[in-house]
Amino acid sequence: MKTNKYLSKEFLTKLAMLSTELQYLLKTMKWISKNSKLALHFLSGINRGVTGNHVTTIAGSLMFMGNLRPIIIAKLSFITGKAQHYIIEGQHIYTALLRLGWDIPYVVIEIKDKKQLIETIALLNASSKSWTTKDYVNSWSCLNEDYVKLNQYELIYDIEMSLIASILNEESLTSGYRIGAKIKSGEFYIKNEKENVKILDDLTDVLKVIPRMNRYENRYACSEYVNFRRTFVIEYNHKDFMKNLYKNKEKFIFATQEKSKLADMFRVLAK
């Protein structure tokens, strides 16, 4: 199982334990036939929603290669107060198999509470490209208020979510790997919210002047501005800064992406 090198040791240990448990459970794999009375439910608002296009893609793959893995389910009573079986992983494969009319292989995993549920879902998707940052944020939102706020800030600001998260967590903006690992493992939290929201507000103004050309240059410009704000020791006046930025707009449009080049130019404008 391929994992990101920035995931914490604790998270990787739990991932290894889950992998071992699933390997054991495969030996006791069961099947749901057309006549089975086992009712399965989706974890709406926690797991990623099912999309028709993705189901169609998977159904096509199943017809070509057959089914290579079971779905993972758990019997939970803390969702509705009634014990029911929920799909923890594999809801798209489950739906595709239903569409094809095939028997559905499954294994049952034990989940004791909502925290373990969210953590297990994050672990199962830690090495999967199918889950986006947004999916992890939505999943952890039911347990962590800071994830709810991150969702809200992503709606407010026209900035990539990983950049918003990095600013709010005071993490480096030069790479999205570290903040991505924190979001996946449920370790994201907001530091100095009032100060960092002010930086987001001011950064939004700056990005109205400095053109955004591609994803890398967006990250570069954002990183340099945030670095400037965090290291600028003189009292910062955003109104005066923006006036100077507008006057010197052409210099920033043609600025080279030399390390700290923009940050140095920002410091000149702020004096």
N, C-alpha and C positions, 0 to 999 in steps of 0.2 A: 504494500500500500504506500503510494507516494504521498509525502506530506511536506508542508512548507517548513523550511528550516527555522523560521521565526516563531513557530508555535512553542508555547512554554513546555518545560519538561513534564509538568503535572498533566497537561493536556495530552501530550504524546503518550504518557504512561497509561492514562485512561483509555486512549484510543487503542493501544496495544492489548489492553485487557478486554475491551469490547470485541476486538478482532478474534481473540482466542475463544471468547464465549460463543461468538457466531459460528466459528469453525466447529465447535462441539455441537451446537444446535443443528447444524446441517445434517448430522447423523440421525436426528429425530424428525427430519422434515416431513410435513404432512401435505395433503392435497385437498383443495376445494373443488368438488365436481359440480356439474350443473344442478344436481339434486340436493346439494348440501344446504343445511339449514343455518350454517354459520353466517351471521350478518356482520359485515365489516363497515366501519365508519371512517370518514376522513377527519383529520384534525384541522378544521377550518380556523384560520387566523393564527395557527401555530406552524403547520407545515405549509409548503408552497402549494398554491392552487393548481388544479389540473387544467391544462390547456389542450384544446382539440387538435391543434396542429402537431403538438409534441406526441400526443397519443397516436396520431396517424403515422408519424415517423417511426415510432417504436413498433407499431403493428407491422409495418413493412419490414422492419429488421427481424422481427420474430418469425415472419413467414419465410424469410430467406435463411436464417441461421437457427431457428428454434429458440426456446427459452433457456437461458443459461444461468438464471439465478432466481431465488424465491423472494417473495415479499416478506417484510418483517412486521409483525403485529404485536400488540400488547393488550391485555385486558385491564381496563382502567375504570375506576369508579369515581375518581375525583374531578372528572370533566363535567358530568351532568348529575352526579349523585347516584347514578345507576351503573352497575357493572356492564360494560360493553367492550367489544373488540375494535381497536383502532389500528389503522395502517400507519406505522411509524416511518417506514421507508418502502418505496416502490409503488406509490399510488398511480403513476403513469403506466407502469407495466401491468398493474392490476386492471386498470381500465382497458388497456389494449387487449389483454387476455379475455376480458368479458366480451369485448367487441368481436373477437375471433371465435368465441365460444369454446375456448380451450380450458382444460383443468388448470387450477392455479396453485403452484407450490408455495408453502409458507412455513415460517418458523415463528415460535412465540417467545418473546423476550420479557423478562420481569422488569417492571417500572414501579417504584414505590411512591413517588410524588411528582409534582409538576416540575420542580427543579431538575430532577433526574431525567424527566421526559425531554425538556428543552436541551439539556446537556447531551443526551443520547442522540437527538436529532442533529445537533451541531457536530458531534463526533462522526456520525455516519456520513455527513456531507463535507467533512474537513478536507478531503482530497478530491472532491467532485467539482467539476467545472459547471455542473448543471445549476448549482446554487449561486446567486449573485449576492453582493454585499447587502442589497436591499432585503433579500430573503432572510439572511441571518438577523438583520435588524428587526424585521417583523417578528421573527421567531422569539427573540429574547425580550421583545417589548412587553410581553405578558408578565415578566418577572422583574424587569429593571426599568425604572422610570426614565433613566438617562437615554435608553434606546428609544423610548417614546418621544423624548425631546429631539433626539437626532433625526427621527422621521419628520418631525415638525419643521426643524431648521432646514432640512433638505427641500421642503416645499417652499420655504420662504426665500432661500438664496439660490440663484442660478449658478451654482458651483457644484462640482462633483462631490458626491457624498463622502468619499474617502478623504477628501481635502477638508471638508467641514469637520469630520470626525477627528482628523489630525489636529486641527486648530483648537477644537474644544477640549481635546485630551492633552494638548501641548506636546504632541509627538512631532517628529521630523516630517516635513512635507516632501522631502527629496525622494522618498520611496513609499509606495502604498502597502508594502508587505507587512510592516510592523503593525500598523493600525488595523489592517485586514485581519491579522492573526488575533488581535485583541477582540475585534468584533465577533469573529467566529467562536471564540472560546468563552464569550460572555464576560470578558474582562474589561470592556470599554466603560469608561465613566468620564464625566465632565468635570474639568478643573476650572476654577475661577470663572464661572459662567458669565458674569456681568462683563468682565474685562475682555474675554474672548469673543463674546457676541459683538462687542464694540469693534473689535478687529474685523469680524465678518462684515459688519455694516460698512466700515471704511474700505475694506477690500472690494466690496461690491461697487463702490464709487470709482475706485482705481481701475477696475476692469471695464468700466464704461469709456475710459480714455485709452487705455492700452488695448489694442486689438487682440482678440483671441483667435489664433490661427489653427492650432491643433492641440491634442490632448497633452503632449509633452510640454509645449510652450505655455499652456495654461498652468500646469503644475509648476513650471519654472518661475513664471511671473508671480504666482501666488506665494511660492516658497520664499522668493527674494523679498517680497513686501512684508510677509510675516516675520522673517528673520530681521528685517530692518526695524520693525515695530518692537520686537522683543529685546533688541540690543541698543535701541536709541535712548541715550541717557538724558537728553535735554527734553524739556516739556514739549509734547507734541501738540500742534495746532492743526487739526485736519482741514479746516476751512482754508487756511493760508497754504497748506500743502497742496490742496487741489487746485488753487489758483495758479500756483507755480507749475503744477503738472500740466495743466491746459496750455500754459505759455510755452512749455518745452515738449509738447506732445511729439513732435517729429523726432526728437532725440531718442525717445523711448521706442518708437516704431521701428527704428533702424538699429537699436541697441544689439550688440552681439551677445550671444549666450555664454559669455565668459563667466566663470564662477564669481559670484558676488558683484558682478558688474552692475546689475540693476539695483541691488541693495546700496551700493556706493552712490549711485545717482539719486536714489530716494533720500539719502542723508543730506546731499547737497540741497535738494529742494526744501527740506524741512528746516534749514537754518535761516 
